[in-house]
Amino acid sequence: MAFHPCVEITVIGKWIFHSWCISYNIILDCSHEKITMNPLIFVSSTSAFFNLYQLQALYPWLATKYAANFPLAGWLNMACLLGMMVTAPFANRFARGFLPQRIIVSGLGCLGFLNIGVALSESVEILFIMRLLQGLVLPYVLTATMVMVGGASNESLRLQWVSCYVAGTILGSTLSRFYPAYSVDLLGWQGGFITSAGLLFLACFFVFRYTVRASVEVNVASEKKISYFQNFKRALTEKHLLVAYSIGFGLLYSQSAIFTVLGLSLSQPPLNQTSEEIGLLYLACLPALLAVFISPKLHKLERERTVGAFLVALLWSSVLLMGGHYNLILLGVTGFAISTYLMQTQTTRMISKARQVSVAFASGLYLSFYYAGGALGANISALSFYHWGWSGALFCVALVQILIIIFVIFVSVIAHKEAARYARVQ
């Protein structure tokens, strides 16, 4: 099916407009406390995720510039996620004692320079190292942002800040796929990634100036010096954290796998799309910004099992649409993004309510599981697509999701029994 840019850009443009209206209303809330924190949380998560999936729509360039085949493209896509998996559990300990906004400013500055490194890389090895270093820095920015979310004074404010955080991840993830593909096709490899670095420096400057002018104060609670192993044990005793870790692993495994394979398949016959056209498709993720309005209402309904079953059904309905007509692929990407980001809203809320460990530690451990799933998803999906095509990649995703659903049910049953036993003792 031929690509019709005028029609698709018109449809996507309407979606972008409505999505931006929603995020604008959330960020610029009338409460003074929210005015202080919402822009910081939104800009920080957007800027961090802007680095995450920069190569997913660039397979035509990777094949031309670096002679990358499908498995190598999978490794390059997983490099950033691999770095995050390694660093995330320790980000809280290394950043302890520093204000979150200072960590964010420093982290965004480092990410800007690493984007320049990607622009200047002339070999696959250097490109892999630059992407890996991006992954090593990102957990500091995200953990500092989650510390801000965890400092909410009440549940209503927490839901608002979680919504801002997730809205930033949606916009940042979408831009990380779209902007490099668009700018690299327009300006070349170096020009595309140097302008990406410029956007990160602008975000860094915004956070710095905003924290100075708005006099942002974040309470950094003093933590008792407890060994990492003890914190790790405590985190694993909280059943709702275990559920969040497993769902987070499955979420990014699925998202990374599907979008990596989608980018590879779109560059092949019969569509033969360019990087710019592939990147444009990912703008269909932006309607998922509606999740930031829907998610607080879903939590108030307290029907998480029903909501979870609906989201899984929506996810697979959307994935099955991606194997057909181009317009069906567009619709499938939209539904897939909505389902995964709604799930992410729930897991982020669960992490922000950690009791036996600090939110920063729980967030770091969650990110480790989350990006371990993403790294494995990118690599395994590229290998399975290389050997067995689209159906092979879907089988791997389905197998992982089934195992996670069984684990979540098992943990939930144990938690219910423990709660009933505790009630009898009382």
CORFEN-V988721 format. One record per backbone hydrogen bond with DSSP energy under -0.5 kcal/mol. NH is the residue of the N-H (numbers start at 1). CO is the residue of the C=O. Records with the same first field share a line. If there is no record, write none. Layout:
NH->CO, CO
//
This chain:
5->3
8->4
9->5
10->6
11->7
12->8
13->9
14->10
15->11
16->12
17->13
18->14
19->15
20->16
21->17
22->18
23->19
24->20
25->21
26->22
27->23
28->24
29->26, 27
35->31
36->32
37->33
38->34
41->37
42->38
43->39
44->40
45->41
46->42
47->43
48->44
49->45
50->46
51->48
52->49
53->49
54->51
56->53
58->55
61->58
62->58
63->59
64->60
65->61
66->61, 62
67->63
68->62
73->69
74->70
75->71
76->72
77->73
78->74
79->75
80->76
82->78
83->79
84->80
85->81
86->82
87->83
88->84
90->87
91->87, 88
94->90
95->91
96->93
98->95
102->99
103->99
104->100
105->101
106->102
107->103
108->104
109->105
110->106
111->107
112->108
113->109
114->110
115->111
116->112
117->113
118->114
119->115
120->116
121->117, 118
127->123
128->124
129->125
130->126
131->127
132->128
133->129
134->130
135->131
136->132
137->133
138->134
139->135
140->137
141->137
142->138
143->139
144->140
145->141
146->142
147->143
148->144
149->145
150->146
151->147, 148
152->149
158->154
159->155
160->156
161->157
162->158
163->159
164->160
165->161
166->162
167->163
168->164
169->165
170->166
171->167
172->168
173->169
174->170
175->171
176->172
177->173, 174
178->174
179->175
180->175
181->177
182->178
183->179
184->180
185->181
186->182
187->183
188->184
191->187
192->188
193->189
194->190
195->191
196->192
197->193
198->194
199->195
200->196
201->197
202->198
203->199
204->200
205->201
206->202
207->203
208->204
209->205
210->206
211->207
212->208
213->209
214->210
216->211
220->218
221->219
226->224
231->227
232->228
233->229
234->230
235->231
236->232
237->233, 234
238->234, 235
239->237
241->238
242->238
243->239
244->240
245->241
246->242
247->243
248->244
249->245
250->246
251->247
252->248
253->249
254->250
255->251
256->252
257->253
258->254
259->255
260->256
261->257
262->258
263->259
264->260
265->261
266->262
267->263
268->265
271->268
272->268
273->266
278->274
279->275
280->276
281->277
282->278
283->280
284->281
285->282
286->283
288->285
289->286
290->287
291->288
292->289
293->290
294->290
295->291
297->293, 294
298->294
299->295
300->296
301->297
302->298, 299
303->298
307->303
308->304
309->305
310->306
311->307
312->308
313->309
314->310
315->311
316->312
317->313
318->314
319->315
320->316
321->317
322->318, 319
323->320
324->321
329->325
330->326
331->327
332->328
333->329
334->330
335->331
336->332
337->333
338->334
339->335
340->336
341->337
342->338
343->339
344->340
345->341
346->342
347->343
348->344
349->345
350->346
351->347
352->348
353->349, 350
354->351
362->358
363->359
364->360
365->361
366->362
367->363
368->364
369->365
370->366
371->367
372->368
373->369
374->370
375->371
376->372
377->373
378->374
379->375
380->376
381->377
382->378
383->379
384->380
385->381
386->382
387->383
388->384
389->384, 385
392->388
393->389
394->390
395->391
396->392
397->393
398->394
399->395
400->396
401->397
402->398
403->399
404->400
405->401
406->402
407->403
408->404
409->405
410->406
411->407
412->408
413->409
414->410
415->411
416->412
417->413
418->414
419->415
420->416
421->417
422->418
423->419
424->420
425->421
426->422
//
